[in-house]
Amino acid sequence: MGCDGRVSGLLRRNLQPTLTYWSVFFSFGLCIAFLGPTLLDLRCQTHSSLPQISWVFFSQQLCLLLGSALGGVFKRTLAQSLWALFTSSLAISLVFAVIPLCRDVKVLALVMALAGLAMGCIDTVANMQLVRIYQKDSAVFLQVLHFFVGFGALLSPLIADPFLSETDCSPANSTANATSSSHLFHAHQVLGQRHPKVLPQSNQTAPGLPPQDRAGTHVSYAFWIMALINLPVPVAVLLLLSKERLLTCCLQRSPLLLSADELALETQPPQREDPSSLPPKLQPDPGHEDLLGCCQRRNFRGAPYSFFAIHITAALVLFMTDGMTGMYSAFVYSYAVEKPLSVGHKVAGYLPSLFWGFITLGRLFSIPVSSRVKPATMVLINVVGVVATFLVLLIFSYNVVFLFVGTASLGLFLSSTFPSMLAYTEDILQYKGCATTVLVTGAAIGEMVLQLLVGSIFQAQGSYSFLVCGVIFGCLAFAFYILLLFFHRMHPGLSSVPTQDKPYGMESPECYQR
C-alpha cells in the first residue's frame, strides 16, 4: 500500500511531463505503421518495385537506430531532452505533409530517413525521461508508454484505409517476367504524354500513370490528416517547456535554472535516501547510456562470460520478435492482396489495424498481468504463441478467416514481448550493465534487417515465402530464448562487478529494501 501511494503521488507530481512523454510515443506509433497499408499506393506513386520500396523501410529503420544513439546526446539536461522531443515530433508532422510530394523512391527513402531519426530520438529520450522520473516504479509507466505506441500504430492504418486505391498497378511494375505488361505500360506512358485527358478512364493501366497518380492523390489526404492529428504533440511539448521555464523568453526570468540543472547532474552523489523525491530536472541519469558510452565502460572487467552471453542472447530474441513485428506490419497487406488469397484492397487495409489493435490490447492487458506473472513466463508464452500462430497460418494459407484470426493472435503474443524481455534481463543482471541499451539496439536492428530481407524474398519467391519466413524467425527466437534460460541458470551473480559504477536503478526505494 505504501508503494502504491508513493507511486500515485509521483504520478500526481509529474502528471504533465508523463502525459507529454506518452503523447510523443503516440507520434512514434503513428509513424511506424502507416507504410504497410499504403505500400502499394506508394509504389505506384514512386513507380518502384517491391525490392526498391523495401529500401524505404530499411532507411527508416537504419535512421531510427541512428536516432536512438543520437538521442543519448540530448539526455544531459531536461532542456535538451524537451527541445529534442519538440523538434522530433514536429518533424514527424512535416514528414507526413511531404510524403505525397515524393514521386521518386530515393526522395521517399530520404524523407523516411528523417522520420526514422525523429522516431529514434523520441524512443531514447522519452524512455529515459520516464525511467529517470519513476526509477524502480517505471515498469507500469513504460507499459502505458508502449500502449500509446500501439494506439498510434492502430490509428494510422485506419486513417489510410478509406483512401487506398482499389486498382493494383504493382504486377506490371514488379513482375520481371510480365513482358507483355511491360509493353502495355510503355504504350500507356507514351499515350499519357500525348493524350492526358483520355487516360483517367483507363483504370486498369500499369504503374506510373495518371490513374495511379490519382490514387496517390487520394492517399495524400490520409497523410495530411495524420500530419494534422500529430500537431498537438509538439504543442504539448512546447507547453511543458513553458511550464518548466525552459523557453528562451522564460530563461531571462530564471537565469540560474540551467546552471542548477548542470550542477545537480555533476555534483549529486550516486546514492540518496529517496532520489524519487527530487524534481525531474535535478535527477541524474547515470545508469542508461548510449551504445558507444555503454561499450566504453570499464566496470565489466571482472564479470563472468554469462554476463555478456545474457546481453547477447536477450538482444537476439528481440532482434527476431521485434523484426517479426515490423515485418508482419509492413507486408501483411501486400501478402493478402496477392494470390492465392487475393483479398480486396479495402478489406486487406484492415489487417495492419487489426494487428496493431491487438498489440495495443495486449499491452493494456499486460499492465495488470505483469504484476502477477513472472517476465520469463510471459516471454515463453509469447514466443511459443508466435511460432504456433505462424504454423497455423502456414497450414491454412488459403483461408482468409484464418489470416484475420492469426493476425490478431500474432499481435496479442508479440505485444508484451519487448517490455517483458527487458524486465527479465534487467532482473537477471540486477539492473547492472547495459541491458536496456543493448536490447533496444538489437530490436531496432532486427526491424531494419528483417524487413529488408523479407521484402527481397517476397519479391523473388512469392507470397507464400512470407509465412515461411515467419515460422523460421519464430523458431530462431524460441532457440535464442532457450539459450538465454541456459545462461541464466549458469549465471553466478554480479558480485565481481565493481560497485562504484552501480546505476541508479540499484538504489532501491524503501519498498524494495525490505
Salt bridges, closest charged atoms under 4 A:
ASP137 OD2 - ARG6 NH1 3.08
ASP213 OD1 - ARG103 NH1 3.86
GLU244 OE2 - LYS243 NZ 3.87
GLU244 OE1 - LYS281 NZ 3.28
GLU262 OE1 - ARG76 NE 3.18
GLU266 OE2 - ARG76 NH2 2.62
GLU289 OE2 - ARG297 NH1 3.58
